[in-house]
Amino acid sequence: MERQVLTGPTIRPLDHRERIEWHDHAVHQLVHPLHGVLRVSTSRGAWVVPPNRAVWIPAGVPHAHQADGPTEMRSLIFEVAALDEPTVLVVGPLLREVIRALSDETDLAAEHRHHLEQVALHQLRRAEALPLMLPTPTDPRLVQLCDLLAADPADQRSLRELGRQVGAAERTLSRLFRAETGFTFPQWRAQLRLHHALSLLAAGRPVTRVAVDCGFRSPSAFIEAFRAVFGTTPGRYRNG
């Protein structure tokens, strides 16, 4: 694994499906897609990060990125920690403008840059953390099952039916889900579907189409599940 050296803010355009392979940094990093969607992976799990969100990655945490659609990735670095663990945060108007200023203006005076960094840290510590992590299992049978559902989130098969394909009993898989992800199987699948929905909404897909593509029983069931987790409707989320 590579240790990438970051000496200041960066702007990196990424093509659809372009990956930044596993690496870490000696400094804390805030990653924000100005447009597009990023999928950020660590050993603990994966996050979907749309344009109104950012992910905090502490120093020394191995991670990888993948763009979902053409994406512009903004990155800030900090010597001081705002948070102890990788976390997806809401990016409000002030934090968004501070990220833009720090990454756009490379010739800022040191005092001005320090002041903006302090504003960013203050905003990060106050920002709402979102439950967007999709835990990553390690058991080979569970990995195979999760890969099947990630390839088709609308798959409606039960845990017993999926177990037949991966060669494990329903009870065994149910126990493994709790032990390795902290979720029950229905909870994990619901989180996977919401992850997929975030990417489709960010791409401008209609809410009714997203509901079908993600396997929800109906658009109203999708809206209810989305609001329960994110506190807003899919339509309002998509429109910013």
C-alpha positions as CSV (number, residue, x, y, z in Angstrom):
1,M,0.0,0.0,0.0
2,E,1.2,3.5,-0.9
3,R,1.6,6.4,1.5
4,Q,0.7,9.4,-0.5
5,V,2.3,12.7,0.6
6,L,-0.1,15.6,0.8
7,T,1.3,19.1,1.4
8,G,-1.8,21.2,0.9
9,P,-5.3,21.3,-0.7
10,T,-5.8,19.4,-3.9
11,I,-8.3,19.4,-6.8
12,R,-8.6,16.2,-8.8
13,P,-11.0,15.5,-11.6
14,L,-12.1,11.9,-11.9
15,D,-13.8,10.1,-14.8
16,H,-16.7,7.8,-14.3
17,R,-15.5,4.6,-12.4
18,E,-12.0,6.0,-12.1
19,R,-10.3,4.6,-9.0
20,I,-7.7,5.9,-6.6
21,E,-6.2,2.7,-5.2
22,W,-5.5,1.9,-1.5
23,H,-3.3,4.4,0.2
24,D,-3.0,6.4,3.4
25,H,-1.7,9.8,4.5
26,A,0.4,11.1,7.4
27,V,-2.1,13.9,7.9
28,H,-5.9,14.1,8.4
29,Q,-7.9,14.6,5.2
30,L,-11.3,16.0,4.4
31,V,-12.6,14.8,1.0
32,H,-15.5,16.6,-0.7
33,P,-16.9,16.0,-4.2
34,L,-17.8,19.5,-5.6
35,H,-19.8,17.6,-8.2
36,G,-20.3,13.9,-8.9
37,V,-20.3,11.1,-6.3
38,L,-17.4,9.4,-4.5
39,R,-17.4,5.9,-3.0
40,V,-14.8,5.8,-0.2
41,S,-13.7,2.5,1.2
42,T,-11.8,1.6,4.3
43,S,-11.2,-1.8,6.0
44,R,-14.4,-1.1,8.1
45,G,-16.7,-0.5,5.2
46,A,-17.7,1.9,2.4
47,W,-19.4,5.3,2.2
48,V,-21.2,7.1,-0.6
49,V,-20.3,10.8,-0.6
50,P,-22.5,13.0,-2.8
51,P,-21.8,16.8,-3.4
52,N,-23.6,18.0,-0.3
53,R,-21.5,15.7,1.9
54,A,-17.8,15.3,2.8
55,V,-15.9,12.4,4.4
56,W,-13.3,12.9,7.2
57,I,-10.4,10.4,7.0
58,P,-8.0,10.4,10.0
59,A,-4.3,10.1,9.4
60,G,-3.0,6.6,8.9
61,V,-6.3,5.1,7.8
62,P,-5.9,3.1,4.6
63,H,-8.6,4.0,2.1
64,A,-9.5,4.0,-1.6
65,H,-11.8,6.2,-3.8
66,Q,-14.0,5.5,-6.8
67,A,-15.9,8.1,-8.8
68,D,-19.5,7.5,-9.7
69,G,-20.0,9.7,-12.7
70,P,-17.6,12.5,-13.7
71,T,-16.4,13.9,-10.3
72,E,-14.3,16.8,-9.0
73,M,-12.7,15.7,-5.8
74,R,-11.6,18.5,-3.4
75,S,-9.2,17.6,-0.6
76,L,-8.1,19.5,2.5
77,I,-5.4,18.4,5.0
78,F,-5.2,19.1,8.7
79,E,-2.6,18.6,11.4
80,V,-5.2,18.6,14.1
81,A,-8.0,16.0,14.3
82,A,-11.6,17.1,14.0
83,L,-12.9,13.5,14.5
84,D,-11.4,10.2,15.6
85,E,-12.9,7.9,12.9
86,P,-13.9,8.1,9.3
87,T,-17.2,9.9,9.1
88,V,-19.5,11.3,6.5
89,L,-20.7,14.8,7.3
90,V,-23.2,17.3,6.1
91,V,-21.5,20.2,4.2
92,G,-23.4,23.4,4.8
93,P,-23.0,26.6,2.8
94,L,-20.3,28.1,5.0
95,L,-18.1,24.9,5.0
96,R,-18.6,24.5,1.3
97,E,-17.3,28.0,0.6
98,V,-14.4,27.5,2.9
99,I,-13.5,24.3,1.1
100,R,-13.7,26.1,-2.2
101,A,-11.6,29.0,-1.0
102,L,-8.8,26.8,0.5
103,S,-8.6,24.6,-2.6
104,D,-9.1,27.3,-5.3
105,E,-6.7,30.0,-3.9
106,T,-3.2,28.6,-3.8
107,D,-1.6,31.9,-3.0
108,L,-3.5,32.7,0.2
109,A,-1.4,34.5,2.9
110,A,-0.4,32.1,5.7
111,E,-2.5,34.0,8.3
112,H,-5.6,34.0,6.1
113,R,-5.2,30.3,5.3
114,H,-4.8,29.4,9.0
115,H,-8.0,31.4,9.8
116,L,-10.0,29.5,7.2
117,E,-8.6,26.2,8.4
118,Q,-9.8,27.0,11.9
119,V,-13.2,27.9,10.6
120,A,-13.3,24.6,8.7
121,L,-12.4,22.6,11.8
122,H,-15.0,24.5,13.8
123,Q,-17.7,23.7,11.2
124,L,-16.6,20.0,11.0
125,R,-16.9,19.5,14.7
126,R,-20.4,20.9,14.6
127,A,-21.5,19.2,11.4
128,E,-24.1,16.5,11.5
129,A,-22.6,13.0,11.1
130,L,-24.7,10.7,8.8
131,P,-25.2,6.9,9.1
132,L,-23.9,6.2,5.6
133,M,-21.3,3.4,6.3
134,L,-21.9,0.0,4.7
135,P,-19.9,-2.4,6.8
136,T,-17.6,-4.8,4.9
137,P,-17.7,-8.5,5.9
138,T,-14.7,-10.9,5.8
139,D,-16.3,-14.3,5.8
140,P,-16.0,-15.6,2.1
141,R,-19.6,-16.8,2.1
142,L,-20.8,-13.4,3.3
143,V,-18.6,-11.6,0.9
144,Q,-20.0,-13.6,-2.0
145,L,-23.6,-12.9,-0.9
146,C,-22.9,-9.2,-0.5
147,D,-21.3,-9.0,-3.9
148,L,-24.4,-10.6,-5.4
149,L,-26.6,-7.9,-3.8
150,A,-24.3,-5.1,-4.7
151,A,-24.4,-6.1,-8.3
152,D,-28.3,-6.1,-8.2
153,P,-29.7,-4.2,-5.2
154,A,-33.2,-5.0,-6.5
155,D,-32.7,-8.7,-6.0
156,Q,-35.7,-9.8,-3.8
157,R,-34.4,-13.2,-2.8
158,S,-34.6,-14.2,0.9
159,L,-31.5,-15.0,3.0
160,R,-32.4,-18.6,2.7
161,E,-32.5,-18.5,-1.1
162,L,-29.3,-16.5,-1.3
163,G,-27.7,-19.0,1.1
164,R,-28.4,-21.9,-1.3
165,Q,-26.3,-20.0,-3.9
166,V,-23.3,-19.3,-1.6
167,G,-23.5,-22.7,0.2
168,A,-24.4,-21.6,3.7
169,A,-27.5,-22.1,5.9
170,E,-29.8,-19.2,6.7
171,R,-29.1,-19.4,10.4
172,T,-25.3,-19.3,9.8
173,L,-25.6,-16.3,7.5
174,S,-27.8,-14.5,9.9
175,R,-25.3,-15.0,12.7
176,L,-22.4,-13.9,10.5
177,F,-24.3,-10.7,9.5
178,R,-24.7,-9.6,13.1
179,A,-21.1,-10.6,14.1
180,E,-19.3,-9.0,11.1
181,T,-21.4,-6.0,10.3
182,G,-23.4,-5.2,13.4
183,F,-26.5,-5.3,11.2
184,T,-29.2,-7.9,10.7
185,F,-29.5,-9.0,7.1
186,P,-32.6,-6.8,6.4
187,Q,-30.8,-3.8,7.9
188,W,-27.7,-4.4,5.8
189,R,-29.7,-4.8,2.6
190,A,-31.7,-1.6,3.4
191,Q,-28.4,0.3,3.9
192,L,-27.1,-1.1,0.6
193,R,-30.2,0.0,-1.3
194,L,-29.9,3.5,0.2
195,H,-26.2,3.6,-0.8
196,H,-27.2,2.7,-4.4
197,A,-30.1,5.3,-4.3
198,L,-27.7,8.1,-3.3
199,S,-25.7,7.5,-6.5
200,L,-28.7,7.3,-8.7
201,L,-30.3,10.4,-7.3
202,A,-27.0,12.4,-7.7
203,A,-27.1,11.3,-11.3
204,G,-30.5,12.9,-11.7
205,R,-32.5,9.7,-11.9
206,P,-36.3,10.2,-11.2
207,V,-37.4,9.1,-7.7
208,T,-39.8,6.5,-9.0
209,R,-37.1,4.9,-11.2
210,V,-34.6,4.9,-8.3
211,A,-37.2,3.1,-6.1
212,V,-37.6,0.3,-8.7
213,D,-33.8,0.0,-9.4
214,C,-33.1,-0.3,-5.7
215,G,-35.7,-2.9,-4.9
216,F,-38.2,-0.9,-2.8
217,R,-41.8,-2.2,-2.8
218,S,-43.1,1.2,-4.0
219,P,-42.0,4.8,-4.4
220,S,-43.8,5.6,-1.1
221,A,-41.8,2.9,0.7
222,F,-38.6,4.3,-0.7
223,I,-39.5,7.8,0.3
224,E,-40.4,6.7,3.8
225,A,-37.1,4.7,4.2
226,F,-35.0,7.6,2.8
227,R,-36.7,10.2,5.1
228,A,-36.2,8.0,8.2
229,V,-32.4,7.9,7.6
230,F,-31.6,11.3,6.0
231,G,-34.4,13.5,7.4
232,T,-35.6,14.6,4.0
233,T,-37.2,13.2,0.9
234,P,-35.3,11.8,-2.1
235,G,-36.6,14.6,-4.3
236,R,-35.4,17.4,-2.0
237,Y,-32.1,15.6,-1.6
238,R,-31.6,15.3,-5.3
239,N,-32.5,19.0,-5.9
240,G,-30.0,20.1,-3.2
